[in-house]
């Protein structure tokens, strides 16, 4: 393996840091590297060509008071595959907030579980304001650039998908909304459009927009809500966009006191806004369903008079911690997907009758589902879901779920190994939905190392096709994306 140090950053985090989300599998990196001539167990397929990108919360500085893992600075990790070879790069996303805190030598903005009043600066980003836009949540590729995003609404940062050099912020040709953009933008590969939403603490509380394949904001409408919400994800079909209003949001009474504390209201329904992709506010149709909170959707499509939506229903969106739990333990209990009891559910919205029906597709606790992105918004069969660890936020396996037959193929990692969100990379010239590879970065605590695992998407239980070594053990992270060579 050959490596090149691209940059090193000074951190004021303690060397013996014991914070559960700044140590162990979540130990951050503070050195940027490029590595090639990587050691490979097995053989990298020659029909695997493109780049696997993964975003990571990677803190550089101590918080003002209490650290939440969603506060960490954004760092991209990438593995570029070309003709049987691979190159690895990791780099911080050069956000305005990161640059300012580097110059300050410490934190300037309040994190998720800190009061906005504690921020040392009055400006900032996020739906509640006075937060740092760390751009550490999602990553996609649009018009040849990697775009990273912040979960509570902010800028979209443009990066070169191969060098990971930050190129600035996305402008939508001068139309970027003042309210920012939420984490999960959606790129429709069939039309080249980007769909997005945002939310804030001011009426109408949500907006929905469409960006053309040329990068221009062509459509932007109000989606009126009863009050501030914490919607995290959206879905789309060939003709519609679907947004949600879940009954877990900031407690209005606490907000009056300047506190932003999420609370679950089980007496309220979950509501879904179905919008024609270029429709107006007056075209929105609302559907009601069982109360829950949905962090991520898998896919949606049209079937006759119905819209079919698959996602991860939480049976207990706000689990009660033990009475003697510390403040930190209360916070982290809401990151345990087993406590939240996240399971795959299917909603059907009948556009003729206005009825909603629901069914559970699996009782297994799973989340972070990925599909062959060419089937996004269209009928599909396979989802590749993360198996969560128990007790904290991490993944220790992958499940291939057949949403047509109900069959599930689980691939568990070894004890002490933790996966990333797993992408599906169609092979060059693929002829079937699962004709390709599954890619995931694995942090191996046993060997103090990391590698990129390559599995056969059609038969992941057959074992690794290849393991590609990385120059150091990387931190766990959140979302990932596969971009074929043709879009780079």
Secondary structure, 3 states (H helix, E strand, C coil): CEEEEEEECCCCCCCCCCCCCCCHHHCCCCEEEEEECCCEEECCCCCCCEEEEEEEECCCCCCCCCCCHHHCCEEEEEEEEECCEEEEEEEECCCHHHHHHHHHCCCCCCCCCCCHHHCCCCCCECCCCCECCCCCCEEEEECCEEEEECCCCECCEEEECCCCCEEEECCCCCCCCCCCECCCCEECCCCCCEEEEEECCCCCCEEEEEECCCCCEEEEEECCCCCCCCCCCCEECCCEEEEEECCEEECHHHHHCCCCCEEECCCCCEEEEEEECCCCHHHCEEEEECCCCEEEEEEEEEECCEEEEEEEEECCCCCCCCCCCCHHHHHHHCCCHHHHCEEEEEEEEECCCCCEEEEECCCCCCEEEECCHHHCCCCCCEEEEEEECCCCCCEEEEEEEECCCCCEEEEECCCCEEECCCEEEECCCCCCCCCEEEEEEEEECCCCEEEEEEEECCCHHHCCCEEEECCCCCCCCCCEEEEEHHHC
